[in-house]
Amino acid sequence: MKYNVLGGSELKVSEICLGTMTYGEQNNEAQAHEQLDYAFSRGVNFLDAAEMYPVPPRGETQGRTESYVGSWLKKQARDSVIVATKITAPGRGFEWVRGGPKAIDKASVEEAVNGSLQRLQTDYIDLYQIHWPDRYLPNFGQAFYDPTQERMATSIEDQLVALDGVVKAGKVRYIGLSNESPWGVMQFLSIARERNLPMSASIQNAYSLLNRAYEPALSEVTRREGIPLIPYSALAFGHLTGKYLDGAQPPGARLTLFPPFGQRYTKENVAPATQAYVELAKCHGLSPATMALAFVRSRWFVASTIIGATTLDQLKENIDVVEVELSEAVLAEIDAIHLRYPNPAL
C-alpha cells in the first residue's frame, strides 16, 4: 500500500480509501466491522462517511453509517485511522437530517459536527467535507447549468468562517470540498488565503471511466493549487464490473434494490461504453473491476481512490488493485474508447 500526503495537510492517506455508504442499509454492523478489519489489515488507513449515510438516504436509517464506524473506531488506536465525513448541504430535501439542512452556516456546522462526533465516538474528525455546494450547482448526473435554478446560499466566506470555528475548537483537523466546480474550488481557496481561513485539503468528486469530467479543468486546479482528488464512484455504481449489461439485475445488487439511485447511469451511451471497457479488460486478462479501479488509481491528480463493497470478496478484489499497473497499450485503448463515448455518465 502506498501513502500520499493529502494536499497541504499533514494527513498521510493510503492510496485506497474505504467508502462506507452501504453500512446500515446493505451491510449490517457485523459486516461493516468485518470490512473495516480486513481493509485496515491490508494497509488502508483512510475511511469516508457522511452524516446522511447510508444510501439511499431515508429517515429510518440516517446516521447508522457513522454509528457503525464509531462502534468499530472506539476499539482502534485513534491516531491510526484517518476519518473523513461530510455535512449535508441544502437543496435536496432530506428533512430528517437535522430538521432539513438550511445552510452551511455556523449553527448548522456546529450541530452537524457535534452529531457526527457523537455517532463516530471520537472527539475529532480528520477531514470534514461539504457534501455538495450550499449554492445551486448541477450535480449527480445533471449535465447542464441552469441559472433559473439559483437559490439563496450562504456566502463562501461565511461557510469558511463556520468551518474555522470547528477547526479552532479542535473538533476538525482539515476541511475538504465535494461535488464542486472549478469556480467553486478557486473561490474557497482564494477567500481562505485572503481571510486566513482554513484551506481545503482535497476535492471529492465522481470520477471513473464513464465520467472523466474532472480532467479538463479541475485537474489544472490540482496541479496549480496542490489540492488533489479523492474520487468516488470509481466503478460507476457497479456498472464497470459489467454486471448490469444486457439489462441484468443481479439479486442484491445496489441498482437492483434501489433503481432510482443510479439515474446518471441510465443515459444511452452508458451501456455501449461499459461493454467496450469490459471487452477491453477481458482482452488483457483483467477483471473489468480491476481495470476500472487501476485506471482511476493511476491518475496523477488522485490522492486516494474510494472503494465500496457489499461483500468481503468484492472488497478483497478491489484492494488487490494496488498490485496492478496498466500498460501504456491498455491506457491508450482506454483513451480511444473515451473519445468514442466521452463521459456518458456525466
Buried (B, 14 or more C-beta within 10 A) or exposed (E): EEBBBBBBBEBEBBBBBBBBBBBBBBBEBEBBBBBBBBBBEBBBBBBBBBBBBBBEBEEEBBBBBBBBBBBBBEEEEEEEBBBBBBBBBBBBEBEBBBEEBBBBBBEBBBBBBEBBBEBBBBEBBBBBBBBBBBBBBBBEBEEEEEEEEEEEBBBBBBBBBBBBBBBEEEBBBBBBBBBBBBEBBBBBBEBBEEEEBBBBBBBBBBBBBBBBBBBEEBBEBBEEBEBBBBBBBBBBBBBBBBBBBEEEEEEEBBBBBBEEBBEBBEBEBBBBBBBBBBEBBEEEEBBBBBBBBBBBBBBEBBBBBBBBBBBBEBBEBBBBBBEBEBEEEBEEBBEEBBEEBBBBBB
